[in-house]
């Protein structure tokens, strides 16, 4: 039993490996270019037209998207835009600034 416990503690602890893999994925994602699809450009146009708009308003009122649409690639595009920033409130809100 002691040998099995020692093996489990020394050989099966993948915390370090998981942290390394997580860092690798983060680094890889940071080097990827933001998505420049027609829909992403539409999001930029909507934010410019409204000046300030929440993620919920974008998804439900303007795009008719449900929860099944992955928003992260679009958020990366918005945050990479020089005139758009997140107001950092309790609800994701995108602001157009010149």
Secondary structure, DSSP 8 states (H G I E B T S, - for coil): -HHHHHHHHHHS--HHHHHHHHHHHHHHHHHS-----HHHHHHHHHHHHHSEEEHHIIIIIIS---TTS--HHHHHHHHHSTTEEE--SSS-EEEE--
